[in-house]
């Protein structure tokens, strides 16, 4: 049976053309994060290590490999805004992934309109079908199993405001397939989209 599997120890290298790790934990929702520094300079960047971590209160988080502008801004102001990326916004989201100087406004660079938020000062992407306004709860620098610090920072925020395009709510339920989310896959540039054609249902068993 072992000959049917490619086994590797990450510390010894994967021996493949491309590191498979982010293809194995995939597809992953995209953390398209808007922030601003203490002087109001805007930043918008996508993070592929992102997810939800708690229901009540709702907490979401993303990991930044390197202490990037998003982390610095959020640490300064205590706020950020997450955006749902659909197929229509995929190209512009990708455009904001470019490494540019801190003084560059990615909203302007990607020709994205802003819209004022209700609770936080950071604006949101006007065309995003869903946005969540967040207040910082924790910033944690990750460590190895031996306790050595890694240059990766986990940012958690409590959701204090949610915007959902009403056309995506059907009979009181958010229609994920209709929203057409784009998710990050593996490889250097693989993405996936979700539609209702790929949906199936599993209900939790009652024992």
C-alpha positions as CSV (number, residue, x, y, z in Angstrom):
1,X,0.0,0.0,0.0
2,X,2.8,2.5,0.9
3,X,4.1,2.4,-2.8
4,X,0.8,3.9,-3.9
5,X,1.5,7.1,-1.9
6,X,4.1,9.8,-2.4
7,X,5.4,10.4,1.1
8,X,7.7,13.2,2.2
9,X,8.8,15.0,5.3
10,X,8.4,18.8,4.7
11,X,11.8,19.5,6.4
12,X,13.5,17.3,3.8
13,X,11.8,18.7,0.7
14,X,8.8,17.5,-1.3
15,X,10.6,16.3,-4.4
16,X,7.9,17.6,-6.7
17,X,7.8,20.4,-9.3
18,X,5.7,22.6,-7.0
19,X,5.1,22.4,-3.2
20,X,1.8,20.6,-2.9
21,X,0.9,21.9,0.5
22,X,-1.5,24.7,-0.5
23,X,-3.0,22.4,-3.1
24,X,-3.9,19.8,-0.5
25,X,-5.6,22.3,1.8
26,X,-7.8,23.6,-1.1
27,X,-9.8,25.2,-2.4
28,X,-9.5,27.9,0.2
29,X,-11.6,31.1,0.6
30,X,-9.8,34.3,-0.2
31,X,-9.2,36.9,2.4
32,X,-9.5,40.1,0.4
33,X,-8.5,42.5,3.1
34,X,-8.9,46.3,3.1
35,X,-7.1,48.3,5.8
36,X,-5.7,51.8,6.2
37,X,-2.8,53.3,8.2
38,X,-3.1,55.9,10.9
39,X,-2.9,58.6,8.3
40,X,-5.8,57.2,6.2
41,X,-3.7,55.7,3.4
42,X,-5.6,52.7,2.0
43,X,-4.4,49.2,1.3
44,X,-6.2,46.3,-0.3
45,X,-4.6,42.8,-0.6
46,X,-5.7,39.2,-1.0
47,X,-4.6,36.4,1.4
48,X,-5.1,32.7,0.6
49,X,-4.7,31.6,4.2
50,X,-8.0,32.8,5.5
51,X,-11.1,31.4,7.2
52,X,-13.8,31.8,9.8
53,X,-13.0,30.6,13.3
54,X,-16.0,31.3,15.6
55,X,-19.8,31.7,15.5
56,X,-20.6,33.9,18.5
57,X,-19.1,36.3,18.4
58,X,-18.2,35.8,14.7
59,X,-14.4,35.9,14.3
60,X,-12.5,35.6,11.1
61,X,-8.8,35.6,10.5
62,X,-6.0,35.5,7.9
63,X,-2.3,34.7,7.9
64,X,0.3,37.1,6.3
65,X,3.6,35.5,5.3
66,X,5.8,38.5,6.2
67,X,4.9,41.6,8.2
68,X,3.1,43.2,5.4
69,X,1.2,46.5,5.1
70,X,-2.1,44.9,6.0
71,X,-0.7,43.7,9.4
72,X,1.0,47.0,10.1
73,X,-2.2,49.0,9.3
74,X,-4.5,46.8,11.4
75,X,-2.1,46.9,14.3
76,X,-2.1,50.7,14.1
77,X,-5.9,51.2,13.7
78,X,-7.5,48.0,15.0
79,X,-9.8,47.7,12.0
80,X,-10.1,45.8,8.7
81,X,-12.7,44.8,6.1
82,X,-13.0,41.4,4.4
83,X,-14.6,41.0,1.0
84,X,-16.2,38.1,-0.7
85,X,-14.5,37.5,-4.1
86,X,-16.8,36.4,-6.9
87,X,-15.9,35.5,-10.5
88,X,-16.7,39.1,-11.7
89,X,-14.1,40.5,-9.3
90,X,-11.4,37.8,-9.7
91,X,-9.2,39.7,-12.1
92,X,-9.2,42.9,-10.0
93,X,-8.6,40.9,-6.8
94,X,-5.5,39.4,-8.6
95,X,-4.3,42.8,-9.6
96,X,-4.2,43.9,-5.9
97,X,-1.9,41.0,-5.2
98,X,1.0,42.8,-6.8
99,X,3.9,43.8,-4.6
100,X,3.8,47.6,-4.7
101,X,5.2,50.3,-2.3
102,X,3.1,51.1,0.8
103,X,2.1,54.5,-0.7
104,X,0.2,52.9,-3.6
105,X,-3.6,52.8,-3.1
106,X,-4.6,49.4,-4.5
107,X,-8.2,50.6,-4.8
108,X,-7.1,53.2,-7.3
109,X,-4.6,50.8,-9.0
110,X,-7.3,48.2,-9.6
111,X,-9.9,50.8,-10.5
112,X,-12.2,49.8,-7.7
113,X,-14.8,52.1,-6.2
114,X,-15.0,52.5,-2.4
115,X,-18.1,52.6,-0.3
116,X,-18.2,53.9,3.3
117,X,-18.7,51.3,6.0
118,X,-21.2,51.6,8.9
119,X,-19.1,50.8,11.9
120,X,-15.4,51.1,11.0
121,X,-13.5,53.9,9.2
122,X,-11.9,51.6,6.6
123,X,-14.0,51.7,3.4
124,X,-15.1,48.6,1.5
125,X,-15.0,47.6,-2.2
126,X,-18.3,48.9,-3.5
127,X,-18.9,46.0,-5.9
128,X,-18.2,43.2,-3.5
129,X,-21.3,41.1,-3.0
130,X,-20.5,40.6,0.7
131,X,-18.3,42.5,3.1
132,X,-17.5,42.1,6.8
133,X,-16.4,45.0,8.9
134,X,-14.0,43.8,11.6
135,X,-12.3,45.0,14.8
136,X,-9.0,43.5,15.7
137,X,-9.0,40.9,18.5
138,X,-5.5,39.3,18.2
139,X,-2.3,39.4,16.2
140,X,-0.2,36.3,16.8
141,X,3.3,35.6,15.4
142,X,3.4,31.9,14.4
143,X,6.1,29.6,15.8
144,X,7.7,26.3,14.9
145,X,7.2,23.2,17.1
146,X,10.5,24.1,18.9
147,X,9.1,27.6,19.8
148,X,11.1,29.5,17.2
149,X,9.3,32.6,15.7
150,X,8.3,32.4,12.1
151,X,7.9,35.5,9.9
152,X,4.2,34.8,9.5
153,X,1.5,36.7,11.4
154,X,-2.1,35.5,12.2
155,X,-4.6,38.4,12.4
156,X,-8.0,37.7,14.0
157,X,-10.9,40.1,14.0
158,X,-14.4,40.2,15.4
159,X,-17.1,40.9,12.8
160,X,-19.0,44.0,13.8
161,X,-20.9,44.7,10.6
162,X,-22.0,42.6,7.6
163,X,-23.1,43.8,4.1
164,X,-24.9,41.3,1.9
165,X,-26.3,42.1,-1.6
166,X,-30.0,41.4,-1.2
167,X,-30.2,39.5,-4.6
168,X,-28.2,36.8,-3.0
169,X,-30.7,36.1,-0.2
170,X,-33.4,33.6,-1.2
171,X,-36.2,32.8,1.3
172,X,-34.0,34.1,4.1
173,X,-31.0,32.0,3.2
174,X,-27.7,33.2,1.6
175,X,-27.3,31.4,-1.8
176,X,-23.6,30.6,-2.0
177,X,-23.8,29.2,-5.5
178,X,-25.6,32.2,-6.8
179,X,-22.9,34.4,-5.3
180,X,-20.4,32.5,-7.4
181,X,-17.4,32.6,-5.1
182,X,-13.8,32.2,-6.3
183,X,-11.4,30.2,-4.2
184,X,-7.7,29.7,-4.2
185,X,-6.3,26.3,-5.3
186,X,-2.8,25.1,-5.5
187,X,0.0,25.6,-8.0
188,X,1.3,29.0,-9.0
189,X,-2.1,30.3,-10.2
190,X,-5.0,27.8,-9.8
191,X,-8.4,29.1,-8.7
192,X,-11.8,27.4,-8.6
193,X,-15.3,28.8,-8.7
194,X,-18.5,27.5,-7.0
195,X,-21.8,27.3,-8.7
196,X,-25.2,25.8,-7.7
197,X,-24.6,23.0,-10.3
198,X,-21.9,21.6,-8.1
199,X,-24.0,21.7,-4.9
200,X,-25.1,18.7,-2.9
201,X,-26.5,18.4,0.6
202,X,-25.5,16.5,3.7
203,X,-27.5,17.0,6.9
204,X,-25.9,16.2,10.3
205,X,-27.2,12.9,11.6
206,X,-29.5,12.7,14.6
207,X,-28.3,9.9,16.9
